[in-house]
C-alpha cells in the first residue's frame, strides 16, 4: 500500500512538472522572433548604458574594486620594493592615471554597440535568450564588438596617457632603479595596450552583471519589452 502511494505521488509530480514545462514551452512559443530580438537588444542597451554611466564617471574604475586596474603584473612583484624605496606616491599616481585613462575610453562603446546589435540574427536572439547562461547576450556582444572596441579604445587611452604624462610617471617610478626594470614583464612595457584590455574587461564585466539582473530579477526589467521577453524565463 505504501509503495502504491509513493508511485501515485511520483505520478502527480511528473504530471505537474510536465504541465509546467508545457506551459513554459507555450509561453516561449508565443514570443515572436522580432520580440526576442528587440528584447535582447534592449537588454544590451540597458547594460551598456548603465555600465558606461558607472565606469565613465570620475573615478569609475578606481572606486570599484571589481574593475580597478592594478599595476601590471610585472610591476606588482616589485610594488613593495618601490614603496620601500620611497616611490609610494608615484605608484599611486601611476595607478590613478591608468584608471582615469580607462574611464575616458568606455563611453566610445555606445556607438559600437549599435553596430554590433545589427549583426544579431533572429536565430542568434532565440539561442541567446534560451541558452540558460546569465551572460550569453554579453558574450555575443563581446564576440561581435571586441576588435572594434580595442581599435576605438586604444587611441583614446594613448591620447589621455600622453596628456597626463603616464609614460613619464612610469619612468620616474622605476627609472632610478635599474634592477626593477629588469624584472618587469611584457604587460608593463605596453602600458596603453594593458589599460585598453583592462578597460574592456571591466566594461564587459559590468554589462554581464546588468544582464544577470534582467534575467533573474523582475525588478531589473525596467521596460515593457524586457518584461515580456524575459518574463518567460521564470
C-alpha positions in Angstrom: 0.0 0.0 0.0 2.8 2.4 0.9 4.6 1.6 -2.4 1.4 2.4 -4.2 1.1 5.8 -2.5 4.7 6.6 -3.4 4.1 5.7 -7.1 0.9 7.8 -7.1 2.8 10.8 -5.6 5.6 10.4 -8.2 3.0 10.3 -11.0 1.4 13.5 -9.7 4.8 15.2 -9.6 5.5 14.1 -13.1 2.2 15.3 -14.4 2.6 18.7 -12.6 6.1 19.0 -13.9 5.1 18.1 -17.4 2.3 20.7 -17.2 4.7 23.4 -16.0 7.2 22.6 -18.8 4.4 22.6 -21.3 3.2 26.0 -20.1 6.7 27.4 -20.2 7.1 26.0 -23.8 3.9 27.6 -24.8 5.0 31.0 -23.4 8.2 30.7 -25.3 6.5 29.7 -28.5 4.2 32.8 -28.2 7.2 35.1 -28.4 7.9 36.2 -31.9 11.4 36.4 -33.3 11.0 40.1 -33.5 10.0 40.4 -29.8 13.0 38.3 -28.8 15.4 40.3 -30.9 14.0 43.6 -29.6 14.1 42.3 -26.0 17.8 41.2 -26.2 18.8 44.4 -27.9 17.0 46.4 -25.2 18.8 44.3 -22.5 22.2 45.0 -24.1 21.3 48.7 -24.5 20.4 48.9 -20.8 23.5 47.0 -19.8 25.9 49.2 -21.9 24.3 52.5 -20.8 24.4 51.5 -17.1 28.0 50.2 -17.4 29.2 53.3 -19.2 27.5 55.6 -16.7 29.2 53.7 -13.9 32.7 53.4 -15.4 32.8 56.5 -17.4 32.3 58.9 -14.5 35.2 60.3 -12.5 36.9 57.5 -10.5 34.5 55.0 -12.0 37.3 52.4 -12.2 39.3 53.5 -9.2 36.3 53.2 -6.8 35.1 49.8 -8.0 37.3 47.0 -6.6 35.9 44.6 -9.2 37.3 46.6 -12.2 40.0 48.8 -10.7 43.1 48.5 -12.8 46.1 47.4 -10.8 49.8 47.7 -11.6 50.8 45.5 -14.5 51.7 42.0 -13.2 55.4 42.5 -13.8 55.3 45.6 -11.6 53.1 44.0 -8.9 56.1 41.8 -8.0 58.1 44.9 -7.2 55.5 47.2 -5.8 56.5 46.6 -2.2 60.1 47.4 -3.1 59.1 50.5 -4.9 57.1 51.7 -1.9 60.0 50.8 0.4 62.3 52.9 -1.7 60.0 55.9 -1.2 58.1 55.6 -4.5 54.7 55.1 -2.9 53.2 58.4 -4.1 54.4 57.8 -7.6 52.9 54.3 -7.6 49.6 55.7 -6.5 49.7 58.4 -9.2 50.6 55.9 -11.8 47.7 53.6 -10.9 45.3 56.5 -10.8 46.4 57.7 -14.2 45.8 54.3 -15.8 42.3 54.1 -14.3 41.4 57.6 -15.4 42.6 56.7 -19.0 40.1 53.7 -18.9 37.2 55.8 -17.7 37.8 58.2 -20.7 37.7 55.3 -23.2 34.5 53.4 -22.2 31.9 56.0 -23.5 33.1 55.2 -27.0 31.5 51.8 -26.6 28.0 53.1 -27.1 28.2 53.7 -30.8 29.9 50.4 -31.4 27.1 48.6 -29.6 24.6 50.0 -32.1 26.5 48.5 -35.0 27.1 45.2 -33.1 23.4 44.8 -32.3 22.6 45.0 -36.1 24.6 41.8 -36.6 22.2 39.8 -34.3 20.0 37.4 -36.4 16.7 36.0 -35.2 18.4 32.7 -34.6 21.1 34.3 -32.6 18.5 36.1 -30.5 16.5 32.9 -29.7 19.6 30.9 -28.9 20.9 33.6 -26.6 17.6 34.1 -24.8 17.1 30.4 -24.0 20.8 29.5 -23.6 20.5 29.0 -19.8 23.5 31.3 -19.3 23.2 34.6 -17.4 25.7 36.4 -19.7 25.0 34.9 -23.1 24.0 38.3 -24.6 27.1 39.9 -23.2 29.2 37.1 -24.7 27.6 37.7 -28.1 28.3 41.4 -27.8 31.9 40.8 -26.9 32.4 38.4 -29.8 31.0 40.9 -32.3 32.5 44.1 -30.9 35.7 43.3 -29.1 38.1 44.0 -32.0 36.3 47.3 -32.9 36.3 48.3 -29.2 40.0 47.7 -29.0 40.6 49.9 -32.1 38.4 52.6 -30.6 39.7 52.5 -27.1 43.4 52.4 -27.6 43.8 55.9 -29.3 41.7 57.4 -26.5 43.9 55.7 -23.9 47.0 56.8 -25.7 45.8 60.4 -26.0 45.0 60.6 -22.3 48.1 58.9 -21.1 50.2 61.3 -23.2 48.3 64.3 -21.9 48.8 63.4 -18.2 52.3 62.0 -18.7 51.6 58.4 -17.7 54.8 57.3 -19.5 56.7 59.9 -17.7 55.2 58.8 -14.4 56.2 55.3 -15.2 59.8 56.3 -16.0 60.0 58.4 -12.8 58.7 55.4 -10.8 61.2 52.8 -12.0 63.8 54.7 -13.9 66.2 55.3 -11.0 66.2 51.6 -10.1 67.7 49.6 -12.9 67.2 46.2 -11.1 63.4 46.9 -11.1 63.3 47.4 -14.8 65.0 44.1 -15.4 62.2 42.1 -13.8 59.1 43.7 -15.3 57.0 41.8 -17.8 55.5 42.5 -21.2 52.3 44.0 -19.8 54.5 46.7 -18.2 56.1 47.6 -21.5 52.9 48.2 -23.5 51.1 50.3 -21.0 48.4 51.6 -23.4 47.6 48.0 -24.5 47.4 46.9 -20.9 45.0 49.7 -20.0 42.9 49.1 -23.1 42.4 45.4 -22.3 41.6 46.1 -18.7 39.1 48.8 -19.7 37.3 46.3 -22.0 37.3 43.6 -19.3 35.8 46.0 -16.8 33.1 47.1 -19.2 32.0 43.6 -20.2 32.0 42.5 -16.5 29.5 45.3 -15.6 27.4 44.6 -18.8 27.2 40.9 -17.7 26.1 41.9 -14.2 23.3 44.1 -15.7 22.2 41.2 -18.0 22.1 38.9 -15.0 19.8 41.3 -13.1 17.4 41.4 -16.1 17.3 37.7 -16.4 16.9 36.8 -12.7 15.1 39.7 -11.1 11.8 41.1 -12.4 12.8 44.5 -10.8 15.6 44.7 -13.3 13.1 44.5 -16.2 12.5 48.2 -16.5 10.7 48.4 -19.8 7.6 46.6 -21.3 9.6 44.6 -23.8 12.1 43.4 -21.2 9.2 42.2 -19.0 7.5 40.5 -22.0 10.6 38.7 -23.3 12.5 37.8 -20.1 9.3 37.0 -18.2 9.2 33.7 -20.0 12.4 32.6 -18.2 10.8 32.4 -14.8 
